Amino acid sequence: MKKKYSAPHAGQPAKRLSAGSAWLLLLLAPGVAAAQQTIKGTVTDEKNAALPGVTVRLKDGSTAVGTAPDGSYSIKTNGPADILVFSFLGTEPKEVIAGTQTNLNVTLLPDAQKLKDVVVIGYGTSTREDIIGSVSSLKAGEFNQGVLTTPAELLQGKVAGLNITKSGDPNQRPSVVLRGPSTIRTLNGGVTEPFYVIDGVPGASVDLLAPDDIATIDVLKDASSTAIYGTRASNGVIIITTKRAKPGQTRLTYSAYGAVANVSKKVDMLSGDELRKYLVDNKTRPLAQPTDDDGSNTDWQKLVERTSYSTNHNLSFNGSANATDYGASVNYLKNNGILNRTSLERIIYRGFVNQRFFNNRLKLGVNIINSSTTQNDLPQTSVLQNMLFYLPTVSPYNADGSYKENYTRTGSGPLNPLSLVNNNTYVTKDSKTLVNGLVQVDIITGLKLTLSGSNQRTQTNFNSYLNSQSGLAVNLGGVARRNEYETTNDVLELYANYDRSFGQHNLQLLGGYSYQQDRTNDGFGITTQGFANDALGYNNLYLSNPSSLAQIAFDNNPISTLRLISQYGRAQYQYGDRYLAQVSVRRDGSSAFGVNNRYGYFPTAALGWRIINEEFMRGLPAFSDLKVRAGYGVSGNSQGFDAFSSILIYGTPPGSSKYLNNGTISNVVNAVRNENPDLKWESTATTNLGVDVGFFKNRLTASVDFYVKKTSDLIDDVLPVSSTEFQYTTYTANVGSMTNRGIEVALSAVPVQTPSFTWRSSLNFSHNTNRIDNLSTDRFTIPYIQTAQLGGKGQSGNYSQIIQPGSAVGTFTLWHYLGKNEQGVSTFQKADGSTTATQPLTTDQQVVGSAQPKLIYGWSNNFNYKAFDLNFLVRGVYGNKILNATLAGLNNPADARLQNIPRFTLGESFNDINAYLISDRFLESGSYLRLDNASLGYTLRPNTQYVKALRFYVNTNNLFIITKYRGIDPEINIGGLTPGIDNNNYYPKTRTFTLGLTASF
């Protein structure tokens, strides 16, 4: 033990050394000087990246230092026998004998025990090996790259059972469906979407996040994982965690890219000369000149579409020092669509700070995010239709420069597409702000209390102006519309986590309370017309001059306040790192539902067995993981409901107008919704069986899940009822059930791993079968629900899909095409089996296929060679059908004098008066295989103090596709009640090339 000497007291003289002592120190001084030395060096990780914040200390505890931002350190030792200890969170500590060396570089490797994959679950975290439910997790390095506007696009093709589809529209959010459809609702939208949780805030908008700020995404699939979120979780839960710095680190990162995109495929329409020749060849009278033929060859698709350019910039700063975590970021995105005048511009500001007190027992945190978005659009339904149908034999402009129009022309494309683009303005401005505060207290060992409160405020302003030259507002003197609505979402959560281990027992308990209030439609909207000129657009509406009150319309959007109060609890138990059990229950009370069903209970139970840790597995060294899982739970779907869903509401019925009441003009007031005190949420009960297996130290892993998902109390929100029994003609009621059965497989392998080259490959595929079980109750008998009124010449009252017991959502009912007769006219089969060459009746329709895919798959590969990386993703679907109603409507030989026709029609008989009828002739395979994402990058690690890494990359999206589908693209929307329909409403898909940079400092 070293003897301690105290310094002399103030005013007391220091003791003088004896002569002998002085001579002894002089003799020993050279030896002491020789023993002490300074060791310098650099600490890096397994990828040779500098590690700042690493603790370097002498094992005897006398001295400790930390590495600088470039990983360098300098420490003094007492002698060659000293032992240096290098330690850093998530890595294996390393001990090195000092010896006589003065330069020592060290590489720290990941700690397999400390770096177990952390998975975020409801109100807590777990490790991958302890998860019992069906959960898929992706980290930032595994995300898709390219021009991505929403977090869902990061997951496309990467998660088994998750079907994500998106067109080329920059302003359209992708359709996201997990494990098949679970509802038949048509109103309010978004009811098929998973529920999002961002940094612990339930229901936060995904529009608040830039993809560059996301660290991990966890997808909770089965009810044993999702039911902790109760009535909002039957479509699955997606939990997003944003980036934070590691302890001791400070990170400054800048990323940017520029992208160019073109239409990947166009509809092959005839040129002006080809159309003239077609009419001559078929001995029909020529087009009227000059109204329908001025000698032009106009490619309307080319005029409406463009090469688009996009750019993205993201600057972020994160740090963690002592007891403080902090960070800020700013993101700017400008994504121009390939249709003229369509674009998305967004800027996001984000900042957070967490401070710990009292030896880390108290944590206070605040997080603030603001997202401001401007969307420019056009009347897509009209533009997408008219750019195909409009005659190519006329030019866009008159001699005076105005747009050429012929409002007397009939047919499907009577309006000048270029005029539709430039004479109509649609602008949406959206501002979202989320403020979240956190108080977390460690009360005793293992017991943590968390109080979280958040306020999310959304201001949405929509402005449109159809000017005086617009074909959509002929002779109206300009039509302006403005609406401004605010939505606020307030959430308060109080919950406690208790985590303790007792020998081989580990227990985790959760109990909590949640209060949420959503206030929507706080605002108004108005439409007016009759302006002196177009100079002000949609501004200064008071300058309008409508000729009657009927030309002034106010939006019928009543303000609504919805409340949700919940209590929840969960218990997780583990014994001997082998046996796992979990139970949970949530009680939700919602003001959206009937007074007889305000509260519901959502229980779950799950078991797991980590077979890999059993004694008998030690004789099977090839296995590195083996776990079986089984779970059952119930979750609900209450998304998209307002506070008036179940009560009697009076208002202005659709189509009603004003009337004269004793000399006063008044609105028509009548019932617009019936009361249903028994209305409840849709409930989904899921049984999930799964197995996780790993081989050769997890160089090869697999997860297989089989599930049965039964949704009961399906809600029909437009159930037709008798006006003699009810005050309004439709009713919102629970009417039936449906079942989804499926299997999901996720495979991951590292086929090659050497010091300089690594190949990682992941394959996932899933199969789901959807079936309507019944649609009737004791009160209502519903044999079927007809959907998908597509219209078209002579077909305005026809339906193309049906919802009925025994069939899937998206089942097609169409006329059966039997070929052409001797006159070249299309024939169809009637209900009695006979053949007809005239338009059949609706009763002659047959069930002919489904829009639901039989297989969804994705295959991603990552190659790393020294500083180079190559990644690509192949994804697709198999076994689904698409109704190509666009091609059916274009295929009209007899109307070739009124509208253009596709090259496809050149093979048709000019006498075929039925060629355009929507039948199973136009029901096509929707299967495809797409090379969706590929990138090549190079990472430069300069040996400087300030720059950690520079990565340069080139990326391409939608490089090629293999499909038999004859439309623009088979990636048709699969969400909602009418999936798989292409009816002049598909914004063209693009092929994009991106050049980007990521810099870390």
WOZIBEL-V280373 format. One record per residue. RES is the residue in one small letter. OMEGA is omega as a letter, one per 30 degrees, with the letter a starting at -180 (NA if undefined). Layout:
BEGIN
[[RES;OMEGA] [RES;OMEGA]]
END
This chain:
BEGIN
[[m;a] [k;l] [k;a] [k;l] [y;l] [s;l] [a;l] [p;l] [h;l] [a;a] [g;a] [q;a] [p;l] [a;l] [k;a] [r;l] [l;l] [s;a] [a;a] [g;l] [s;a] [a;l] [w;l] [l;l] [l;l] [l;l] [l;a] [l;a] [a;l] [p;l] [g;l] [v;a] [a;a] [a;a] [a;a] [q;l] [q;l] [t;l] [i;l] [k;l] [g;a] [t;l] [v;a] [t;l] [d;a] [e;l] [k;l] [n;l] [a;a] [a;l] [l;l] [p;l] [g;l] [v;l] [t;l] [v;a] [r;l] [l;a] [k;l] [d;l] [g;a] [s;a] [t;l] [a;l] [v;l] [g;l] [t;l] [a;l] [p;l] [d;l] [g;a] [s;l] [y;l] [s;a] [i;l] [k;l] [t;l] [n;a] [g;a] [p;a] [a;a] [d;l] [i;l] [l;l] [v;l] [f;a] [s;a] [f;a] [l;l] [g;l] [t;l] [e;l] [p;a] [k;l] [e;a] [v;l] [i;a] [a;a] [g;a] [t;a] [q;l] [t;l] [n;a] [l;l] [n;a] [v;l] [t;l] [l;a] [l;l] [p;l] [d;a] [a;a] [q;a] [k;a] [l;l] [k;a] [d;l] [v;a] [v;l] [v;l] [i;a] [g;l] [y;l] [g;l] [t;l] [s;l] [t;a] [r;a] [e;a] [d;a] [i;l] [i;a] [g;l] [s;a] [v;l] [s;a] [s;l] [l;l] [k;a] [a;a] [g;a] [e;a] [f;l] [n;l] [q;l] [g;l] [v;a] [l;a] [t;a] [t;l] [p;a] [a;a] [e;l] [l;a] [l;a] [q;l] [g;a] [k;a] [v;l] [a;l] [g;a] [l;a] [n;a] [i;l] [t;l] [k;l] [s;l] [g;a] [d;a] [p;a] [n;a] [q;l] [r;a] [p;l] [s;a] [v;l] [v;a] [l;l] [r;l] [g;a] [p;a] [s;a] [t;l] [i;a] [r;a] [t;a] [l;l] [n;l] [g;l] [g;a] [v;l] [t;a] [e;l] [p;l] [f;a] [y;l] [v;a] [i;a] [d;l] [g;a] [v;a] [p;l] [g;l] [a;a] [s;l] [v;l] [d;l] [l;a] [l;l] [a;a] [p;a] [d;a] [d;a] [i;l] [a;a] [t;l] [i;l] [d;a] [v;l] [l;a] [k;a] [d;a] [a;l] [s;l] [s;a] [t;a] [a;l] [i;l] [y;l] [g;a] [t;a] [r;a] [a;a] [s;l] [n;a] [g;a] [v;l] [i;a] [i;a] [i;l] [t;a] [t;a] [k;l] [r;l] [a;l] [k;l] [p;l] [g;a] [q;l] [t;a] [r;l] [l;a] [t;l] [y;l] [s;a] [a;l] [y;l] [g;a] [a;l] [v;a] [a;l] [n;l] [v;a] [s;l] [k;l] [k;l] [v;a] [d;l] [m;l] [l;l] [s;l] [g;a] [d;l] [e;l] [l;l] [r;l] [k;a] [y;a] [l;l] [v;a] [d;a] [n;l] [k;l] [t;a] [r;a] [p;l] [l;l] [a;a] [q;g] [p;a] [t;a] [d;a] [d;l] [d;l] [g;a] [s;l] [n;a] [t;l] [d;a] [w;l] [q;a] [k;a] [l;a] [v;a] [e;a] [r;l] [t;a] [s;l] [y;a] [s;l] [t;l] [n;l] [h;l] [n;l] [l;a] [s;l] [f;l] [n;l] [g;l] [s;a] [a;a] [n;a] [a;a] [t;l] [d;a] [y;l] [g;l] [a;l] [s;l] [v;a] [n;l] [y;l] [l;l] [k;a] [n;l] [n;l] [g;l] [i;l] [l;a] [n;l] [r;l] [t;a] [s;l] [l;l] [e;a] [r;l] [i;a] [i;l] [y;a] [r;l] [g;l] [f;l] [v;l] [n;a] [q;l] [r;a] [f;l] [f;l] [n;l] [n;l] [r;l] [l;l] [k;l] [l;a] [g;l] [v;a] [n;a] [i;l] [i;l] [n;l] [s;l] [s;a] [t;l] [t;a] [q;l] [n;a] [d;l] [l;l] [p;a] [q;a] [t;a] [s;a] [v;a] [l;l] [q;a] [n;l] [m;l] [l;a] [f;a] [y;a] [l;l] [p;a] [t;l] [v;l] [s;a] [p;a] [y;l] [n;a] [a;a] [d;l] [g;l] [s;a] [y;a] [k;l] [e;l] [n;a] [y;l] [t;a] [r;l] [t;a] [g;a] [s;a] [g;a] [p;a] [l;l] [n;a] [p;a] [l;l] [s;l] [l;a] [v;a] [n;a] [n;l] [n;a] [t;l] [y;a] [v;l] [t;l] [k;a] [d;l] [s;l] [k;l] [t;l] [l;l] [v;a] [n;l] [g;a] [l;l] [v;a] [q;a] [v;l] [d;a] [i;l] [i;a] [t;l] [g;a] [l;a] [k;l] [l;a] [t;l] [l;a] [s;l] [g;a] [s;l] [n;l] [q;a] [r;a] [t;l] [q;a] [t;l] [n;l] [f;a] [n;l] [s;l] [y;l] [l;a] [n;a] [s;l] [q;a] [s;l] [g;l] [l;a] [a;a] [v;l] [n;l] [l;l] [g;a] [g;l] [v;a] [a;l] [r;l] [r;l] [n;a] [e;a] [y;l] [e;l] [t;l] [t;l] [n;l] [d;a] [v;l] [l;a] [e;l] [l;a] [y;a] [a;l] [n;l] [y;a] [d;l] [r;l] [s;l] [f;a] [g;l] [q;a] [h;l] [n;a] [l;l] [q;a] [l;l] [l;l] [g;a] [g;l] [y;a] [s;l] [y;l] [q;l] [q;l] [d;l] [r;a] [t;l] [n;l] [d;a] [g;a] [f;l] [g;a] [i;l] [t;l] [t;a] [q;l] [g;l] [f;a] [a;l] [n;a] [d;a] [a;a] [l;l] [g;a] [y;l] [n;l] [n;a] [l;a] [y;l] [l;l] [s;a] [n;a] [p;a] [s;l] [s;l] [l;l] [a;l] [q;l] [i;a] [a;l] [f;l] [d;l] [n;a] [n;a] [p;l] [i;a] [s;l] [t;a] [l;a] [r;l] [l;l] [i;a] [s;l] [q;a] [y;l] [g;a] [r;l] [a;l] [q;a] [y;l] [q;l] [y;l] [g;a] [d;a] [r;a] [y;a] [l;l] [a;l] [q;l] [v;l] [s;l] [v;l] [r;l] [r;a] [d;l] [g;a] [s;l] [s;a] [a;a] [f;a] [g;a] [v;l] [n;a] [n;a] [r;a] [y;l] [g;a] [y;a] [f;a] [p;l] [t;l] [a;a] [a;l] [l;l] [g;l] [w;l] [r;a] [i;a] [i;a] [n;l] [e;a] [e;a] [f;l] [m;a] [r;l] [g;l] [l;a] [p;l] [a;a] [f;l] [s;l] [d;l] [l;a] [k;l] [v;a] [r;l] [a;a] [g;l] [y;l] [g;a] [v;l] [s;a] [g;l] [n;l] [s;a] [q;l] [g;l] [f;l] [d;a] [a;a] [f;a] [s;a] [s;a] [i;a] [l;a] [i;l] [y;l] [g;l] [t;a] [p;l] [p;l] [g;l] [s;a] [s;l] [k;l] [y;a] [l;a] [n;a] [n;l] [g;l] [t;l] [i;a] [s;l] [n;l] [v;l] [v;l] [n;l] [a;l] [v;l] [r;l] [n;l] [e;l] [n;a] [p;a] [d;a] [l;l] [k;l] [w;l] [e;a] [s;a] [t;l] [a;a] [t;l] [t;a] [n;l] [l;a] [g;l] [v;l] [d;a] [v;l] [g;a] [f;l] [f;a] [k;l] [n;l] [r;l] [l;l] [t;l] [a;l] [s;a] [v;l] [d;l] [f;a] [y;l] [v;a] [k;a] [k;l] [t;l] [s;a] [d;l] [l;a] [i;l] [d;a] [d;l] [v;l] [l;a] [p;a] [v;a] [s;l] [s;l] [t;l] [e;a] [f;a] [q;l] [y;a] [t;l] [t;a] [y;l] [t;a] [a;l] [n;a] [v;a] [g;a] [s;l] [m;a] [t;l] [n;l] [r;a] [g;l] [i;l] [e;l] [v;l] [a;a] [l;l] [s;a] [a;l] [v;a] [p;a] [v;l] [q;l] [t;l] [p;a] [s;a] [f;l] [t;l] [w;l] [r;a] [s;l] [s;l] [l;l] [n;l] [f;a] [s;l] [h;l] [n;l] [t;a] [n;a] [r;l] [i;a] [d;l] [n;a] [l;a] [s;l] [t;l] [d;a] [r;a] [f;l] [t;a] [i;a] [p;a] [y;l] [i;l] [q;a] [t;l] [a;l] [q;a] [l;a] [g;a] [g;a] [k;l] [g;a] [q;a] [s;a] [g;a] [n;l] [y;a] [s;l] [q;a] [i;l] [i;a] [q;l] [p;a] [g;a] [s;l] [a;l] [v;a] [g;l] [t;a] [f;l] [t;a] [l;l] [w;a] [h;a] [y;a] [l;a] [g;a] [k;l] [n;a] [e;l] [q;l] [g;a] [v;l] [s;l] [t;a] [f;l] [q;l] [k;a] [a;a] [d;l] [g;a] [s;a] [t;l] [t;l] [a;l] [t;a] [q;a] [p;l] [l;l] [t;l] [t;l] [d;a] [q;a] [q;l] [v;a] [v;l] [g;a] [s;l] [a;a] [q;l] [p;l] [k;a] [l;l] [i;a] [y;l] [g;a] [w;a] [s;a] [n;l] [n;l] [f;l] [n;l] [y;a] [k;a] [a;a] [f;l] [d;l] [l;a] [n;l] [f;a] [l;l] [v;l] [r;l] [g;l] [v;a] [y;l] [g;l] [n;l] [k;l] [i;l] [l;a] [n;l] [a;l] [t;l] [l;l] [a;a] [g;l] [l;a] [n;a] [n;a] [p;a] [a;a] [d;a] [a;l] [r;a] [l;a] [q;a] [n;l] [i;l] [p;l] [r;l] [f;a] [t;l] [l;l] [g;a] [e;l] [s;l] [f;a] [n;a] [d;a] [i;a] [n;a] [a;a] [y;a] [l;a] [i;a] [s;l] [d;l] [r;a] [f;l] [l;a] [e;l] [s;l] [g;a] [s;l] [y;l] [l;a] [r;l] [l;a] [d;a] [n;l] [a;l] [s;l] [l;a] [g;l] [y;a] [t;l] [l;l] [r;a] [p;l] [n;a] [t;a] [q;a] [y;a] [v;l] [k;a] [a;l] [l;l] [r;l] [f;a] [y;l] [v;a] [n;l] [t;l] [n;l] [n;a] [l;l] [f;l] [i;l] [i;a] [t;l] [k;a] [y;a] [r;l] [g;a] [i;a] [d;a] [p;a] [e;a] [i;l] [n;l] [i;l] [g;l] [g;a] [l;a] [t;a] [p;l] [g;a] [i;l] [d;a] [n;l] [n;a] [n;a] [y;l] [y;a] [p;l] [k;a] [t;l] [r;a] [t;l] [f;a] [t;l] [l;a] [g;a] [l;l] [t;a] [a;l] [s;a] [f;NA]]
END
